[in-house]
């Protein structure tokens, strides 16, 4: 799970962005941070 790169061992799901007013921004930032961690670790 990609969010384990941000919070190891949490096994959190990426939330559905449709259910909150700030959902898309929040999910974008979560995934952006996780992708940066993937690049740092594997890049």
PDB file of N, CA, C and O in Angstrom:
ATOM      1  N   UNK A   1       0.847  -1.175   0.000  1.00  0.00           N
ATOM      2  CA  UNK A   1       0.000   0.000   0.000  1.00  0.00           C
ATOM      3  C   UNK A   1       0.893   1.238   0.000  1.00  0.00           C
ATOM      4  O   UNK A   1       1.832   1.340   0.790  1.00  0.00           O
ATOM      5  N   UNK A   2       0.596   2.150  -0.870  1.00  0.00           N
ATOM      6  CA  UNK A   2       1.479   3.295  -1.087  1.00  0.00           C
ATOM      7  C   UNK A   2       1.599   4.197   0.147  1.00  0.00           C
ATOM      8  O   UNK A   2       2.647   4.810   0.349  1.00  0.00           O
ATOM      9  N   UNK A   3       0.569   4.291   0.962  1.00  0.00           N
ATOM     10  CA  UNK A   3       0.656   5.169   2.136  1.00  0.00           C
ATOM     11  C   UNK A   3       1.594   4.621   3.208  1.00  0.00           C
ATOM     12  O   UNK A   3       1.955   5.345   4.136  1.00  0.00           O
ATOM     13  N   UNK A   4       1.991   3.365   3.097  1.00  0.00           N
ATOM     14  CA  UNK A   4       2.985   2.817   4.027  1.00  0.00           C
ATOM     15  C   UNK A   4       4.341   3.484   3.848  1.00  0.00           C
ATOM     16  O   UNK A   4       5.175   3.423   4.752  1.00  0.00           O
ATOM     17  N   UNK A   5       4.581   4.117   2.711  1.00  0.00           N
ATOM     18  CA  UNK A   5       5.825   4.859   2.529  1.00  0.00           C
ATOM     19  C   UNK A   5       5.838   6.126   3.374  1.00  0.00           C
ATOM     20  O   UNK A   5       6.907   6.617   3.737  1.00  0.00           O
ATOM     21  N   UNK A   6       4.667   6.658   3.690  1.00  0.00           N
ATOM     22  CA  UNK A   6       4.558   7.856   4.524  1.00  0.00           C
ATOM     23  C   UNK A   6       4.422   7.469   5.995  1.00  0.00           C
ATOM     24  O   UNK A   6       5.042   8.081   6.865  1.00  0.00           O
ATOM     25  N   UNK A   7       3.624   6.470   6.260  1.00  0.00           N
ATOM     26  CA  UNK A   7       3.343   6.028   7.624  1.00  0.00           C
ATOM     27  C   UNK A   7       3.518   4.506   7.685  1.00  0.00           C
ATOM     28  O   UNK A   7       2.537   3.766   7.619  1.00  0.00           O
ATOM     29  N   UNK A   8       4.772   4.039   7.812  1.00  0.00           N
ATOM     30  CA  UNK A   8       5.059   2.603   7.736  1.00  0.00           C
ATOM     31  C   UNK A   8       4.209   1.760   8.698  1.00  0.00           C
ATOM     32  O   UNK A   8       4.034   2.094   9.870  1.00  0.00           O
ATOM     33  N   UNK A   9       3.694   0.665   8.156  1.00  0.00           N
ATOM     34  CA  UNK A   9       2.920  -0.276   8.952  1.00  0.00           C
ATOM     35  C   UNK A   9       1.475   0.108   9.190  1.00  0.00           C
ATOM     36  O   UNK A   9       0.741  -0.641   9.836  1.00  0.00           O
ATOM     37  N   UNK A  10       1.046   1.257   8.685  1.00  0.00           N
ATOM     38  CA  UNK A  10      -0.326   1.700   8.942  1.00  0.00           C
ATOM     39  C   UNK A  10      -1.352   0.963   8.084  1.00  0.00           C
ATOM     40  O   UNK A  10      -2.502   0.796   8.488  1.00  0.00           O
ATOM     41  N   UNK A  11      -0.935   0.529   6.909  1.00  0.00           N
ATOM     42  CA  UNK A  11      -1.827  -0.165   5.971  1.00  0.00           C
ATOM     43  C   UNK A  11      -3.121   0.598   5.708  1.00  0.00           C
ATOM     44  O   UNK A  11      -4.191   0.003   5.575  1.00  0.00           O
ATOM     45  N   UNK A  12      -3.007   1.934   5.635  1.00  0.00           N
ATOM     46  CA  UNK A  12      -4.182   2.763   5.357  1.00  0.00           C
ATOM     47  C   UNK A  12      -4.518   2.750   3.873  1.00  0.00           C
ATOM     48  O   UNK A  12      -3.629   2.673   3.024  1.00  0.00           O
ATOM     49  N   UNK A  13      -5.794   2.824   3.572  1.00  0.00           N
ATOM     50  CA  UNK A  13      -6.255   2.975   2.197  1.00  0.00           C
ATOM     51  C   UNK A  13      -6.235   4.445   1.821  1.00  0.00           C
ATOM     52  O   UNK A  13      -6.364   5.317   2.681  1.00  0.00           O
ATOM     53  N   UNK A  14      -6.073   4.715   0.548  1.00  0.00           N
ATOM     54  CA  UNK A  14      -6.219   6.074   0.048  1.00  0.00           C
ATOM     55  C   UNK A  14      -7.713   6.388   0.095  1.00  0.00           C
ATOM     56  O   UNK A  14      -8.516   5.652  -0.478  1.00  0.00           O
ATOM     57  N   UNK A  15      -8.098   7.482   0.777  1.00  0.00           N
ATOM     58  CA  UNK A  15      -9.532   7.777   0.899  1.00  0.00           C
ATOM     59  C   UNK A  15     -10.156   8.191  -0.433  1.00  0.00           C
ATOM     60  O   UNK A  15      -9.477   8.686  -1.333  1.00  0.00           O
ATOM     61  N   UNK A  16     -11.442   7.978  -0.531  1.00  0.00           N
ATOM     62  CA  UNK A  16     -12.205   8.386  -1.702  1.00  0.00           C
ATOM     63  C   UNK A  16     -12.352   9.905  -1.679  1.00  0.00           C
ATOM     64  O   UNK A  16     -12.942  10.433  -0.737  1.00  0.00           O
ATOM     65  N   UNK A  17     -11.841  10.627  -2.673  1.00  0.00           N
ATOM     66  CA  UNK A  17     -11.866  12.084  -2.634  1.00  0.00           C
ATOM     67  C   UNK A  17     -13.245  12.700  -2.863  1.00  0.00           C
ATOM     68  O   UNK A  17     -13.407  13.904  -2.663  1.00  0.00           O
ATOM     69  N   UNK A  18     -14.216  11.937  -3.263  1.00  0.00           N
ATOM     70  CA  UNK A  18     -15.537  12.494  -3.563  1.00  0.00           C
ATOM     71  C   UNK A  18     -16.351  12.853  -2.322  1.00  0.00           C
ATOM     72  O   UNK A  18     -17.343  13.573  -2.433  1.00  0.00           O
ATOM     73  N   UNK A  19     -15.957  12.372  -1.149  1.00  0.00           N
ATOM     74  CA  UNK A  19     -16.811  12.522   0.022  1.00  0.00           C
ATOM     75  C   UNK A  19     -16.516  13.739   0.887  1.00  0.00           C
ATOM     76  O   UNK A  19     -17.224  13.959   1.870  1.00  0.00           O
ATOM     77  N   UNK A  20     -15.513  14.531   0.569  1.00  0.00           N
ATOM     78  CA  UNK A  20     -15.195  15.725   1.354  1.00  0.00           C
ATOM     79  C   UNK A  20     -14.992  16.911   0.436  1.00  0.00           C
ATOM     80  O   UNK A  20     -14.634  16.752  -0.731  1.00  0.00           O
ATOM     81  N   UNK A  21     -15.225  18.112   0.972  1.00  0.00           N
ATOM     82  CA  UNK A  21     -15.020  19.318   0.172  1.00  0.00           C
ATOM     83  C   UNK A  21     -13.563  19.471  -0.252  1.00  0.00           C
ATOM     84  O   UNK A  21     -13.286  19.906  -1.370  1.00  0.00           O
ATOM     85  N   UNK A  22     -12.634  19.118   0.630  1.00  0.00           N
ATOM     86  CA  UNK A  22     -11.206  19.235   0.317  1.00  0.00           C
ATOM     87  C   UNK A  22     -10.625  17.896  -0.125  1.00  0.00           C
ATOM     88  O   UNK A  22      -9.406  17.731  -0.143  1.00  0.00           O
ATOM     89  N   UNK A  23     -11.467  16.955  -0.476  1.00  0.00           N
ATOM     90  CA  UNK A  23     -11.044  15.593  -0.757  1.00  0.00           C
ATOM     91  C   UNK A  23      -9.976  15.473  -1.820  1.00  0.00           C
ATOM     92  O   UNK A  23      -8.984  14.773  -1.616  1.00  0.00           O
ATOM     93  N   UNK A  24     -10.154  16.142  -2.958  1.00  0.00           N
ATOM     94  CA  UNK A  24      -9.193  15.998  -4.040  1.00  0.00           C
ATOM     95  C   UNK A  24      -7.838  16.581  -3.663  1.00  0.00           C
ATOM     96  O   UNK A  24      -6.804  15.973  -3.939  1.00  0.00           O
ATOM     97  N   UNK A  25      -7.834  17.747  -3.039  1.00  0.00           N
ATOM     98  CA  UNK A  25      -6.563  18.349  -2.611  1.00  0.00           C
ATOM     99  C   UNK A  25      -5.865  17.480  -1.574  1.00  0.00           C
ATOM    100  O   UNK A  25      -4.656  17.263  -1.656  1.00  0.00           O
ATOM    101  N   UNK A  26      -6.605  16.991  -0.620  1.00  0.00           N
ATOM    102  CA  UNK A  26      -6.028  16.169   0.447  1.00  0.00           C
ATOM    103  C   UNK A  26      -5.443  14.873  -0.111  1.00  0.00           C
ATOM    104  O   UNK A  26      -4.324  14.496   0.237  1.00  0.00           O
ATOM    105  N   UNK A  27      -6.192  14.197  -0.969  1.00  0.00           N
ATOM    106  CA  UNK A  27      -5.721  12.952  -1.557  1.00  0.00           C
ATOM    107  C   UNK A  27      -4.516  13.215  -2.466  1.00  0.00           C
ATOM    108  O   UNK A  27      -3.563  12.435  -2.472  1.00  0.00           O
ATOM    109  N   UNK A  28      -4.554  14.301  -3.227  1.00  0.00           N
ATOM    110  CA  UNK A  28      -3.415  14.646  -4.074  1.00  0.00           C
ATOM    111  C   UNK A  28      -2.160  14.813  -3.236  1.00  0.00           C
ATOM    112  O   UNK A  28      -1.110  14.270  -3.581  1.00  0.00           O
ATOM    113  N   UNK A  29      -2.251  15.557  -2.139  1.00  0.00           N
ATOM    114  CA  UNK A  29      -1.078  15.787  -1.297  1.00  0.00           C
ATOM    115  C   UNK A  29      -0.598  14.501  -0.617  1.00  0.00           C
ATOM    116  O   UNK A  29       0.605  14.295  -0.456  1.00  0.00           O
ATOM    117  N   UNK A  30      -1.521  13.653  -0.226  1.00  0.00           N
ATOM    118  CA  UNK A  30      -1.135  12.369   0.364  1.00  0.00           C
ATOM    119  C   UNK A  30      -0.346  11.534  -0.636  1.00  0.00           C
ATOM    120  O   UNK A  30       0.706  10.985  -0.309  1.00  0.00           O
ATOM    121  N   UNK A  31      -0.864  11.443  -1.856  1.00  0.00           N
ATOM    122  CA  UNK A  31      -0.202  10.639  -2.876  1.00  0.00           C
ATOM    123  C   UNK A  31       1.097  11.278  -3.355  1.00  0.00           C
ATOM    124  O   UNK A  31       2.060  10.577  -3.667  1.00  0.00           O
ATOM    125  N   UNK A  32       1.124  12.599  -3.414  1.00  0.00           N
ATOM    126  CA  UNK A  32       2.344  13.298  -3.803  1.00  0.00           C
ATOM    127  C   UNK A  32       3.472  13.009  -2.813  1.00  0.00           C
ATOM    128  O   UNK A  32       4.598  12.714  -3.213  1.00  0.00           O
ATOM    129  N   UNK A  33       3.163  13.095  -1.537  1.00  0.00           N
ATOM    130  CA  UNK A  33       4.168  12.803  -0.514  1.00  0.00           C
ATOM    131  C   UNK A  33       4.618  11.340  -0.581  1.00  0.00           C
ATOM    132  O   UNK A  33       5.809  11.047  -0.471  1.00  0.00           O
ATOM    133  N   UNK A  34       3.667  10.430  -0.760  1.00  0.00           N
ATOM    134  CA  UNK A  34       4.013   9.015  -0.848  1.00  0.00           C
ATOM    135  C   UNK A  34       4.895   8.742  -2.065  1.00  0.00           C
ATOM    136  O   UNK A  34       5.849   7.970  -1.973  1.00  0.00           O
ATOM    137  N   UNK A  35       4.589   9.363  -3.198  1.00  0.00           N
ATOM    138  CA  UNK A  35       5.404   9.160  -4.396  1.00  0.00           C
ATOM    139  C   UNK A  35       6.814   9.710  -4.202  1.00  0.00           C
ATOM    140  O   UNK A  35       7.776   9.109  -4.681  1.00  0.00           O
ATOM    141  N   UNK A  36       6.955  10.826  -3.518  1.00  0.00           N
ATOM    142  CA  UNK A  36       8.270  11.365  -3.220  1.00  0.00           C
ATOM    143  C   UNK A  36       9.078  10.370  -2.371  1.00  0.00           C
ATOM    144  O   UNK A  36      10.275  10.187  -2.594  1.00  0.00           O
ATOM    145  N   UNK A  37       8.432   9.746  -1.422  1.00  0.00           N
ATOM    146  CA  UNK A  37       9.106   8.746  -0.572  1.00  0.00           C
ATOM    147  C   UNK A  37       9.503   7.513  -1.377  1.00  0.00           C
ATOM    148  O   UNK A  37      10.561   6.932  -1.139  1.00  0.00           O
ATOM    149  N   UNK A  38       8.659   7.108  -2.330  1.00  0.00           N
ATOM    150  CA  UNK A  38       8.996   5.970  -3.186  1.00  0.00           C
ATOM    151  C   UNK A  38      10.252   6.305  -4.004  1.00  0.00           C
ATOM    152  O   UNK A  38      11.159   5.482  -4.118  1.00  0.00           O
ATOM    153  N   UNK A  39      10.296   7.500  -4.562  1.00  0.00           N
ATOM    154  CA  UNK A  39      11.452   7.919  -5.365  1.00  0.00           C
ATOM    155  C   UNK A  39      12.705   7.964  -4.497  1.00  0.00           C
ATOM    156  O   UNK A  39      13.767   7.508  -4.922  1.00  0.00           O
ATOM    157  N   UNK A  40      12.595   8.508  -3.286  1.00  0.00           N
ATOM    158  CA  UNK A  40      13.755   8.566  -2.386  1.00  0.00           C
ATOM    159  C   UNK A  40      14.274   7.167  -2.074  1.00  0.00           C
ATOM    160  O   UNK A  40      15.484   6.943  -2.016  1.00  0.00           O
ATOM    161  N   UNK A  41      13.369   6.247  -1.878  1.00  0.00           N
ATOM    162  CA  UNK A  41      13.769   4.895  -1.477  1.00  0.00           C
ATOM    163  C   UNK A  41      14.270   4.058  -2.653  1.00  0.00           C
ATOM    164  O   UNK A  41      15.237   3.309  -2.521  1.00  0.00           O
ATOM    165  N   UNK A  42      13.613   4.188  -3.791  1.00  0.00           N
ATOM    166  CA  UNK A  42      13.907   3.303  -4.924  1.00  0.00           C
ATOM    167  C   UNK A  42      14.559   4.016  -6.099  1.00  0.00           C
ATOM    168  O   UNK A  42      14.973   3.370  -7.061  1.00  0.00           O
ATOM    169  N   UNK A  43      14.654   5.329  -6.035  1.00  0.00           N
ATOM    170  CA  UNK A  43      15.144   6.088  -7.190  1.00  0.00           C
ATOM    171  C   UNK A  43      16.555   6.246  -7.192  1.00  0.00           C
ATOM    172  O   UNK A  43      17.106   6.863  -8.103  1.00  0.00           O
TER     173      UNK A  43
END
